[in-house]
Amino acid sequence: MSHTVIEDLCIGCDICIAPCPVNCIEVIHITEESILQKKEKINLAKKRYKSRKGRVNNYKNFEKKVHQELKDNLYVSKNKINKKVIDDAIKRAKNLE
């Protein structure tokens, strides 16, 4: 059997503490200072997340750029190879005449 407190319905009245069969409920009173500390931690986490997201996007853009450069170079190389193959074929054809 599982014992839980439904946090959304809890009003902090402490009535559930005494009858709890497993003595596992602890009421923590939140102070204004603890709320501010939590907000500060949340803001720091958001900053780290945004920073990481920016680094990931920069890396993805870098990868795309490198991939496109490689693709362009391959296209140029392929055209040079095709031109050489055609030129060699023309030379062979001229030698057969």
N, C-alpha and C positions, 0 to 999 in steps of 0.2 A: 504494500500500500504506500502510495506516495503522498506526502504532505506538502502543500504549497500555499503561499500567500498570494492572492491576486493583487498585484501591486497597483493596478489601475483603480481598484476599489478601496484600497487601504487609505485610511484617514489618520493613521498614527495614534489611535486611541489606546493601544496596548492591551486590549481585551483578549486578544488571541494568545498572548504570551503564556499566561498561567495554564490554560487547558491544553497546550501543545503537548502531544504524547511523546515526542522525541526531544523536546527542549532545544530546538534548533533555531528559534526565532530570536533575532536581536534587532532592536529598534535603534537606528542611528539617527540622531537629531542633526539636521543639516543647518550649518550656520552660514551667514552671508559670506564669510571668508572662504569656506569650503566651496561655495558656489562659484566665487570668483576664481579660485584655484582651478576648479574643473573647467571653467570657461577658458582660462589661460591655456590649459592643456589641450583643449579642443582647438583653439586658435593655432597653437604650435603644430598640432597634427595636421591641420588644414594647410599651413604653410609648407610643411614637409611634403604633403601630398601634391600640392601645386608645383613645388620645385621638382619633384620626381617626374610628374606628368610632363613638365617642360623639357626635362632631360630626355625622356623617352621620345617625345615628339621631335626633338632636335636630332636624336639618333635615327629615327625613322626617316626624317627628311634627308639626312646624310646618306643613309642606305639607298634611298631612291635616287639621289644624285649620282652616287657611285655606280649603281646598277645601270642608270641611263648612260653614263659615260662609257661603261664597259660595252653596253649594247651598241652605242654609236661607233666605238672603236672596232668592234667586231664587224659591223656593217661595212666600214671603210676597208678593213682587212679583207673581208669577203669579196668586196668589189675589186680590190687589187688582185686577189687570187683569181677571180673570174676573168679579169682582163689578161692576166698572165696566161691562163689556160687557153683563152681565145687566141692570143698572140702566138703561143706555141703551136696551136692547131693550124693557124695560117701559115707559119713557117714550114711545118711538115707538109702541108698541102702544096706549097710552092716548090719544095724539094722533090715532090713526086712528079711535077710537070716536066 
